[in-house]
């Protein structure tokens, strides 16, 4: 844990390098059309990444799909204040493009949030004059009213702050509380917290929408939510930093705070009248369960944060991210069609399609559409003066075989046309005789059944791994045509199957039996041990196109909520700054105007450390004090024993 604050400062520096890049608004036009789209906002809309712009930003993809002109006025590093200034200073051509646009798409707010964090860090440095946190030659007088991340890196001595962060557990607790307060001040408006998102960012977005409406009352204004980029794959965390390392602890703390902040932004954005909200956060997260350290979401697929170190990660969307944003915007617009343009081209260029998160992929597929399958029938016509055809019909029964052959020869003075039917024509006079050969009718009937043997264990606690030992399924299929019968089937053990959704095709073939393809599907994808609930595992046997179901079977996995230990609100077996931060966040939620918390009953009991029926800063302080105690003590007492030994 000792170096985790160093990590957040490194991450902040990497973001500051992005936010401080100078850039002027540049217009990009993709296609000529009477309708059009205008992009406003920050670096997300420009297509910027630390390695250079993506090949195709989401504006270009949308323009190609809609066949319209796209004017991109987004600027790297812009805040909501900057966007208002840009709109006010637009020239005649820019205003005309807004006036002609059918859609105005806005991506903004991320830099406002980063600047607020920068101000919080600088204020903290000002409160510690004895720590020499300022670079030589800089004083408090050099700090502007609204400092940016670039201001932070210019005036502050980062090495000095890192040394302080690593000086001991109490310094780490102090800085952990600082970040908790920053997150709450961004997210909640009440007597304790400022609610900067609600009081500054959202009003600016509303003003921007009103200014656009003044130029173009008919424009459809679409504002994107801000995705939460701190969603690292748990296996990556364990491999790169160690599961219980200080960095892993920090990332868990930061993830929780960022979810709170970005969730507050999304919630407040939906209160603005006259705009359509494009939920990019939901698309990037692409997970409909409860988010946690073990199930953080899937944004790491759309932003390159897993680079081996937080100082090198990039919080901007990669090309896959721009594809997902474009799909979300187009889905919101609703003018869907089968695409054979840039949207599909970008998707085809993805090398790890198998990892594309399911929820976001469903949006892409809906927008891209399914090309219609075209069946081509070719008719061949042969013309000749004389055509001779022999028709042979064979009938087989259980009795001796009888073969009847009829042969007719025809001569005609005019050409004869032969089509897909077998036709024999014989003529000395103008007479035509036609014989048609027809395949025997298929009278085959098909049957099937599928059965599951349940695993030895079907009840679990949240966080457990499901053990399918003993579980297996088997199916039988049968075809019948008169006196002819054919049967088949197979058995599978669950432990031999790695896929959550397993499918298998079984083709039943036999003499005098028309082949039939049976499809077997085992679905255990709904099982989610990250949250309490009852989850069904199903097996189904159908025909090839799914129009006929021959059999189904299922069983249930029950996941029960654990009894959280006192102080351990995330139930990870540790009582640390992550728990304290979570308690402070819940306290802020309960103190807000709507007074709605998010904790489960079990979490609420764990958070009420002093057992007075309240969740407040006192509980968080006691958790932090206990965390400091166990970090410096061998054979530490339980939190209950510890609290008995200290003053209440």
Secondary structure, DSSP 8 states (H G I E B T S, - for coil): -TTHHHHHHHHHHHHHHHHT-------------SSEEEEEESHHHHT--TT---SS-HHHHHHHHHT-EEEE---TT--HHHHHHHHHT--HHHHHHHHH-SEEEEE--HHHHHHHHHHHHHHHHHT-GGG--B-TT--GGG--TT--HHHHHHHB-HHHHHHHHTS-HHHHHHHHHHHHHHHHHHH-BSSS-B-HIIIIIHHHHHHHHHHHHHH-TT-EEEEE---------HHHHHHHT-TTSHHHHHHHHHHHHHHHHHHHHHHHHTT-TT-EEE-HHHHHH---S---SSS--SGGGTB---SSSGGG---SB-HHHHHHHHHHHHHHH-------SHHHHHHHT-S-GGGS-HHHHHHHHHHH-------------EEES----EEEEEE--SS--EEEEEE-----SS-EEE-SS------SSS--------------EEEEEEEEE--S--EEETT-----TT-EEEEEEEEEETTEEEEEEEEEEGGG---SEEEEEEEEEETTEEEEEEEEEEE-TT--TTS-EEEEEEEEEEETTSSSEEEEEEEEEEEE-----TT-TT-SS--SHHHHHHHHHHHHHHHSSS------HHHHHHH-TT-SS--SHHHHHHHHHHHHHHHT-TT---HHHHHHHS--
